[in-house]
Amino acid sequence: LPRVAAGALRIAAAASGFIALTYFDVRRFRQRPYAFVDFFRELRGALRLVLPVVPFLVMGFSFALLIIASVLEKVGLPERLGEELIVYGQFYAPFTVVYWIIKKDWLAVEVDATVLP
């Protein structure tokens, strides 16, 4: 496959896996029945928050991971592994932030729910 097609396929596979795993994770904590349509509504809301700031997220995560990789390199981590950490961190950081936003909404509901009457 050409590099562009391989990259597009990789992004599509990562996004599909992310959507499926996030749905099954969040579904455990939502009221039954939790329809896929409701999940996509939450996902769309999270994406609306994240998409405009993706370049800044990538830069921020890259900076943080560069510092981590530099420290780990001083400890003895091969340079190649540090570079992979940064590259994969750039790629998956937006997915992570979307997941945190969706999960944050659930956590807010859980914290507000009281156990005692």
C-alpha positions in Angstrom: 0.0 0.0 0.0 1.1 3.6 -0.6 2.1 5.5 2.5 -1.0 7.7 2.4 -3.3 4.8 2.0 -1.5 2.9 4.9 -1.8 6.0 7.1 -5.5 6.5 6.3 -6.1 2.8 7.0 -4.2 3.1 10.3 -6.3 6.1 11.3 -9.5 4.4 10.4 -8.6 1.3 12.3 -7.6 3.3 15.4 -10.7 5.4 15.3 -13.0 2.3 14.8 -11.3 0.5 17.7 -11.5 3.6 19.9 -15.2 4.1 19.2 -16.0 0.5 19.9 -14.0 0.2 23.1 -15.2 3.6 24.4 -18.8 2.6 23.8 -18.5 -0.7 25.7 -16.6 1.1 28.5 -19.1 3.9 28.9 -22.1 1.7 28.4 -21.3 -0.1 31.7 -22.0 3.1 33.6 -25.0 4.5 31.8 -28.6 3.9 32.4 -30.0 0.9 30.6 -30.7 0.8 27.7 -27.8 3.0 26.4 -28.4 3.3 22.7 -25.6 3.7 20.2 -27.3 6.9 19.1 -26.9 8.4 22.6 -23.2 7.4 22.6 -22.7 9.1 19.2 -24.3 12.3 20.5 -21.8 12.3 23.4 -19.0 11.5 21.0 -20.0 14.3 18.7 -20.0 16.7 21.6 -16.6 15.7 22.7 -15.2 15.8 19.2 -16.6 19.4 18.8 -14.5 20.4 21.8 -11.3 18.6 20.7 -11.1 19.1 17.0 -10.4 22.8 17.0 -7.5 22.4 19.4 -5.9 19.2 18.0 -2.8 21.0 16.8 -2.2 22.4 20.3 -2.9 19.1 21.9 -0.3 17.4 19.7 2.2 20.1 20.5 1.6 19.9 24.2 1.7 16.1 24.3 4.8 16.1 22.1 6.6 18.5 24.5 5.6 16.5 27.5 6.7 13.2 25.9 9.9 14.8 24.7 10.8 15.6 28.3 9.8 12.1 29.4 11.8 10.5 26.6 14.8 12.6 27.3 14.7 11.5 31.0 14.3 7.9 30.0 17.1 8.2 27.5 19.4 9.4 30.3 18.4 6.3 32.3 19.3 4.0 29.3 16.2 3.8 27.0 17.3 3.5 23.4 16.7 6.7 21.4 14.5 4.8 18.9 12.0 3.9 21.7 11.9 7.5 22.8 11.1 8.6 19.3 8.3 6.0 19.0 6.9 7.2 22.3 6.6 10.7 20.9 5.2 9.7 17.6 2.5 7.4 19.1 1.8 10.0 21.7 1.1 12.6 19.0 -1.2 10.2 17.2 -3.2 8.9 20.1 -3.4 12.1 22.2 -6.6 13.4 20.6 -8.3 10.1 21.1 -7.3 10.2 24.8 -8.7 13.6 25.3 -12.0 12.7 23.7 -12.2 9.6 26.0 -11.5 11.8 29.1 -14.2 14.2 28.1 -16.8 11.4 27.6 -15.7 9.8 30.9 -15.6 13.1 32.7 -19.4 13.5 32.1 -20.0 10.1 33.6 -17.7 10.9 36.6 -19.6 14.1 37.2 -22.9 12.2 37.3 -21.4 9.6 39.7 -20.0 12.3 42.1 -23.3 14.1 42.2 -25.2 10.9 43.0 -25.4 10.4 46.8 -25.2 7.0 48.3 -27.1 7.9 51.5 -30.7 9.2 51.4 
